[in-house]
């Protein structure tokens, strides 16, 4: 469960809670795949992938583009 940053704050950044769910889950999957390709079982800082994705969205490291 994501507590910090708040879900409402993240949803405002991406447009909706539905969009947040899709974007965060895709980014979390990317983080997992990247760690596994490097032979790691966890993310380097031992964070959960969804938490790391949420922080990246909040920091503006993950952007949303419309097709």
Steps between C-alpha positions, in 0.01 A plus 500: 500500500630841408480750785774748418455668259124493525296334228291813449812711444638249250164475321500877451841478333391237247135591454303227677528208738452262210792655312707487817434128534603429143810721503625388841454132419681532166790686663518247784522220242783687324688533828457128575614400152803729517605358838459143376705573187781611730474177699343661804207359696401835658526862403833650607351698792271209608187701422190339364472564124160670527628734771802589288274564200273725708797703622625540143158623387489747788851629423414548134744234379214314332295701257177425321473546129180468304514306178 
